[in-house]
């Protein structure tokens, strides 16, 4: 198992670990609020958090561009969204920075953070990222575009069109596939022909990398190398991170209806967060005491974020017609 | 003016507009299939790659969804892309990118992001193009808040409106009636003096007896039909909308208040066409002024225009068919 920390410092990794904990704690809280009838709809990152934060930690929020997809809750935190901002989005409040309560939570956007506003259809961000990459190449400032998606999106024509275009023009793009093996209820054997997603890179003449999504350092290294290639003008990379979907597709889905109970139990036992914690402890970067106080702190932070978002104002009904065009 | 303005046909006017805007603003760029060395299948981008280089005039893979998506990515990064869809019929693979992504960027981000770009596409029939080079899909795009839709019918309008579309802060679908590309030449101005505002119709013929609201190639057909009615003493006022979304309701209402009768003439098939929306709006707005039902004169509800000249003729509106329709409204 490649668990070399590379150039990462203890501080950076602890920061990432805190982000992972924030994502999990916020998500747990969102599910409670959903079951209590307070939040209409949630898409959980459960099982993906470590891979998402490891990837973003290898990049430069504020300089790079990020085309995220609806499961990128932890990635959004790593890009700089605060717990309160994500709770504002969950409650569809006016102050939700992504869309002012217009979109379902999971469509992240913030121009100042370089997070390109998402939508809820599957895959359109992939060729869009190629276009952003082309623009960044023309600008020549060394920035890159990171685009993420599930393995279900790789069935879309937009996956091919985006990789083809970005590869032809050697655009500085990192294509990051979070393969959890399930597109709602359709398993990988009915979704992805061939051995997997990473192998498809060969058809475009670009590097394809498969990585264990529960290995923080391995994911970080893969994205770091892809970023170096992109910034050096060597074009895109396709990364396939194998992750677990430890929660149903969304709050409107119950995966127990179509997945084997023993398999679900086995996956729960492989939760990547305890693994990341163990790796940090093994390295001597985290003690059990540190961990307990960190969790307590994150818990309080999530509590404050929830209270603030719940108390925040809804959008004004009169704003329905705003921002259709520039002049309205 | 000391020097006469040059005469241009519609496709030359499009090319001139692109040339001038690229000269004026180096953020303007072109992408599409065959737009580079070939200069476009209709020559709308002829010579532009030679002048501005292969980056600003970019030949893309044959994949419309990514043409729209890449244009969007460029727009989000501050460029002003003009994407060409080789035929409007072939814009449908890009439908999701246009309708769900481009059109909604501003709205779904609550104004944080904008997507100023132009998607140009030749539209309409009468050129033996058959089912897949003849369609008039404007209604699909007009139905989408967030998009603007322009469909000019003269060289001067095409140039002025394309320049305005490129400078517009919102995404514009710019449809060019391919049958008119080389039909008519007229004097066309240069630079900012050639600009025309989006959303303003023009009265192309004055008449007191009935109003015909039309656009695109049907402007010319309706003008010919109106000459025939004039011989019978019926004078038709013809309004060319030029912009379909937003469209100039007030100009139409003013005319109908004078004539009391209106027909909407459009090349697309009748049911659910943009002319149907125009007719519905005018019926609501003008009910008290009307002496006859609001009428639609449009193409039949068959899937598309066939290749056989006999069938193509049977599909297309022509001056005879339009004159018949206008007479019915006049005599109601």
Interface residues (C-beta under 8 A of the other chain):
Chain A: X96 X97 X98 X99 X100 X102 X103 X107 X109 X110 X111 X116 X117 X119 X121 X124 X126 X127 X128 X129 X130 X131 X132 X133 X134 X135 X136 X138 X139 X145 X157 X158 X161 X162 X164 X165 X168 X322 X323 X324 X325 X326 X327
Chain B: X55 X60 X61 X63 X65 X66 X69 X70 X71 X72 X73 X74 X76 X77 X78 X79 X93 X96 X97 X100 X101 X104 X105 X106 X107 X108 X109 X110 X111 X112 X113 X114 X145 X146 X148 X169 X170
